[in-house]
């Protein structure tokens, strides 16, 4: 009986590992401190858990809002390296269309030609390249930014539309960029491992004929291991119509998000991560 139970558990784990879009982050727990993702207070009504895979390797994780066609959040390890940045070649997630499609993210043209997928199928399952054309005052804002990745493939993997939200252009190229570059460098100076979760609070406006939601807030939380059982954390939040970033403690951000999402107390990291 014990052997049968073990075989059933093993079969379940292997099934979960087959697909990039699954029902949990069991295939890529390494992007979360203590393997613990944010709690269900951030879960949208129609979610997709994506272990973001490119060139047969996982690079970060995303909880995707299928209804609003934006990520709820992306989680990654902060490992910036001076590696050539790839061109802006935008990709989509094939397995949001169905589990039998490729596991790796692909360009729309590649997916349509190699997997017999139509543009309509792509657009029915997620945001498309066309949705982000002719933006006014908005950019394609990365949640997991390319320059926080250590390899060329990792940087390229961030150019998937499942990691993108319509972000205020001045914020994206101004205060938010300063946070991602200058503040993160300063904050992580003593860190050995830094776990980051970056999310977007849904807003009341849309682009592309009401297909893609424009977030009301962009936020980020980080949990840093410093060795000798020492830890620290920090957070920021920004309104998506202003060029300003507000620094917070992790606990303050979780409380703020609790009020914004209204789905119960938000927890972004394992309880061992300090909130003050």
Secondary structure, DSSP 8 states (H G I E B T S, - for coil): -HHHHHHHHHHHHHHHHH-SEESSSGGGGGGSGGG----GGG--TTEEEEEEEETTEEEEEEEEETTTTEEEEEEEE-------------BB-GGGT-TTS-SS-B-HHHHHHHH---HHHHHHHS--GGGGTT-SSEEEEESS-GGGSSSHHHHHHT-BGGGEEEEEHHHHHTHHHHIIIIIHHHHTTT-SEEEEEEEEE--SEEETTTTEEE-SEEEEEEEEEEETTEEEEEEEEEETTSS--EEE-HHHHHHHHHHHH-SS----S-TTS---
